[in-house]
Amino acid sequence: MKTELPVLKKLSPAFTKAFTCSVPIFVAYFPLGVVFGLVFENQGYYWLLGPVMSLLVYGGAVQFLALAMLEQGEGLLQILIACLFIAIRNSFYGTSFFARFAKFSLISRIYMIFSLVDATYALLLTPSAVAEQDDEKYCLCLAVLIHIYWVAGTLVGAGFGSVIPQIKGLQFVLSILFVIFTLDQYFKHKKLWPFIVAAISWVVMQAVAPHYALVGAITLATICAVFVVKRGQVDVS
């Protein structure tokens, strides 16, 4: 039985597929964007700068951290360094798509680099159901839609911050989303070793450098995974 909305049939297959796949991200990113907009406006900043920040910076954790540090009176250099360590994990995402993005136009590659956030990365790990010649359009549509969800949420939160009450706990929806992504990847590939490597890396970095545990764990897990795969000890297909 087909459940596709009739209006989507008139759109390109790439956009239709991207929109369908991005709906769960909307459920997480839009309300989280609203929360960020509320926090931004309630801290006394001009509301329009909130969605502008989401449009140009486009990093949820980085944006929340920057607001907190600004509220504490931290200097620009300290904010830049802290945000760098939070956002540096995104630089590892692109290594998974070298071959895939190499076929894209220069403009497409530049935007995909900018917009390859956690949710986009998680969805792109699963091969698209569109034809190969439509893959670039699919990836772009997916990235743009997720970007729009975040900016739109910020716009609503900041624009109506004075009348929308703050709801505690909404920040947790993103954590739940990635737990679902993790389980989905396991059930699809039935491979436990990446999760074991990630868990061990996190424990090690928490003991060695707890303030940089996230970046350190990603780096260590990536090095271990590359070493194991290069040795031919694990089938990653």
C-alpha positions in Angstrom: 0.0 0.0 0.0 1.4 3.4 -1.0 1.5 6.0 1.8 3.2 8.8 -0.2 1.4 12.1 -0.2 -0.2 12.9 -3.6 1.5 16.3 -3.8 4.9 14.6 -3.6 4.3 12.7 -6.8 4.5 15.9 -8.8 8.0 16.6 -7.4 11.3 15.1 -8.5 12.1 11.6 -7.1 15.3 13.0 -5.4 13.3 15.7 -3.5 10.5 13.3 -2.6 13.0 10.7 -1.2 14.9 13.4 0.7 11.8 14.9 2.2 10.5 11.5 3.3 13.8 10.6 4.9 14.2 14.0 6.6 10.8 14.0 8.4 12.3 12.4 11.6 15.0 15.1 11.6 12.3 17.7 11.5 10.7 16.3 14.6 14.0 16.7 16.4 15.7 19.8 14.8 12.7 22.1 14.6 11.8 22.0 18.3 15.4 22.2 19.3 15.8 25.2 17.0 12.8 26.7 18.8 14.6 26.2 22.1 17.7 27.9 20.8 15.6 30.8 19.5 13.9 31.1 22.9 17.3 31.1 24.8 18.7 33.6 22.3 15.9 36.0 22.6 15.6 35.7 26.4 19.2 36.6 26.8 18.4 40.0 25.4 19.8 39.8 21.9 18.0 41.2 18.9 15.7 38.3 17.8 16.6 38.4 14.1 20.2 37.7 14.8 19.1 34.2 16.1 18.0 32.8 12.8 20.9 34.6 11.0 23.3 32.7 13.4 21.6 29.4 12.6 21.8 30.1 8.9 25.5 31.0 8.9 26.9 29.0 11.8 24.6 26.0 11.6 25.9 24.1 14.6 23.5 23.3 17.4 26.0 22.5 20.2 28.3 25.2 19.0 25.5 27.8 19.1 24.3 26.8 22.5 27.9 26.9 23.8 28.6 30.3 22.3 25.5 31.7 23.9 26.5 30.3 27.3 30.0 31.7 27.1 28.8 35.1 25.9 26.5 35.2 28.9 29.5 34.4 31.2 31.5 37.2 29.6 34.1 35.0 27.9 36.3 36.6 25.3 36.1 35.9 21.5 39.3 33.9 21.4 38.1 31.5 24.2 34.8 31.1 22.4 36.4 30.3 19.1 38.8 27.7 20.7 35.9 26.0 22.6 33.7 25.9 19.6 36.5 24.5 17.5 36.9 21.5 19.8 33.2 20.9 19.8 32.7 21.2 16.0 35.9 19.5 14.9 34.2 16.1 15.0 32.3 17.2 11.8 35.7 17.2 9.9 35.7 13.4 10.3 32.3 12.9 8.6 33.5 13.9 5.2 36.0 11.1 5.0 33.1 8.7 4.6 32.0 10.4 1.4 35.1 11.2 -0.6 34.2 9.0 -3.5 30.5 9.9 -3.4 31.0 13.7 -3.3 33.8 13.7 -5.9 31.2 13.4 -8.6 29.4 16.5 -7.5 29.8 20.0 -8.8 32.1 22.4 -7.0 29.2 24.4 -5.5 27.5 21.2 -4.4 30.7 20.0 -2.7 31.2 23.3 -0.9 27.6 23.3 0.5 27.8 19.6 1.5 31.0 20.3 3.4 29.3 23.2 5.2 26.0 21.4 5.9 27.3 17.9 6.9 26.0 18.0 10.4 25.3 15.0 12.6 21.8 14.3 11.3 22.8 14.7 7.6 25.7 12.4 8.1 23.6 9.8 9.8 21.1 9.8 6.9 23.7 9.7 4.2 25.3 6.6 5.7 22.4 4.7 4.2 22.6 4.5 0.4 19.9 6.6 -1.3 17.1 4.9 -3.1 17.3 7.2 -6.1 19.2 6.6 -9.3 22.9 7.3 -9.3 22.5 10.3 -11.6 20.1 11.8 -9.1 22.3 11.2 -6.1 23.8 14.8 -6.1 20.3 16.3 -6.2 19.2 13.9 -3.4 22.1 14.8 -1.1 21.6 18.5 -1.7 17.8 18.4 -1.1 18.4 16.4 2.1 21.1 18.9 3.4 19.0 22.0 2.5 15.8 20.6 4.1 17.6 19.8 7.4 19.2 23.3 7.3 15.8 24.8 6.8 14.3 22.9 9.7 17.0 24.3 12.1 16.7 27.9 10.8 12.9 27.8 10.8 12.8 26.5 14.4 15.2 29.3 15.5 13.1 31.9 13.7 9.9 30.8 15.5 11.6 30.6 18.9 13.4 33.9 18.6 10.5 35.7 16.9 7.9 34.6 19.5 10.2 34.3 22.4 8.3 36.8 24.5 5.1 34.8 24.3 6.3 31.2 24.1 7.0 29.7 27.5 10.3 27.8 27.8 9.7 24.0 28.1 12.5 22.2 30.0 13.8 18.9 28.5 13.3 19.6 24.8 17.1 19.6 24.3 16.9 15.9 25.0 15.1 15.1 21.7 18.3 15.2 19.8 20.0 12.6 22.0 17.0 10.3 21.5 17.2 10.8 17.8 20.8 9.6 17.6 20.1 6.7 19.9 17.5 5.7 17.2 20.0 6.2 14.4 22.5 4.0 16.3 20.0 1.2 16.7 18.9 1.5 13.1 22.5 1.1 11.9 23.0 -2.0 14.1 19.9 -3.7 12.9 20.8 -3.0 9.3 24.4 -4.2 9.4 24.4 -6.5 12.4 28.0 -5.4 13.2 28.8 -4.9 16.9 32.5 -4.0 16.6 32.1 -0.3 15.8 30.0 0.2 18.9 32.6 -1.6 21.1 35.4 0.5 19.6 33.5 3.7 20.2 32.6 2.7 23.8 36.2 1.8 24.7 37.5 5.0 23.1 35.1 7.1 25.1 36.1 5.3 28.4 39.8 5.8 27.6 39.4 9.5 26.8 37.2 10.1 29.8 40.1 8.8 32.0 42.9 10.5 30.1 41.4 13.9 29.0 37.8 14.3 30.2 37.5 17.9 28.9 38.3 16.7 25.4 36.6 13.3 25.6 34.3 13.8 22.6 36.9 14.9 20.2 39.5 12.5 21.5 37.1 9.5 21.4 36.1 10.2 17.8 39.8 10.5 16.8 40.8 7.3 18.7 37.9 5.3 17.3 38.5 6.5 13.8 42.2 5.5 14.0 41.3 2.1 15.4 38.7 1.5 12.7 41.0 2.5 9.9 43.7 0.3 11.3 41.4 -2.7 11.6 39.9 -2.3 8.2 43.3 -1.8 6.6 44.5 -5.0 8.1 41.6 -6.7 6.5 40.4 -8.1 9.7 36.8 -6.7 9.4 34.4 -6.7 6.6 32.7 -3.3 6.5 30.4 -3.9 3.6 
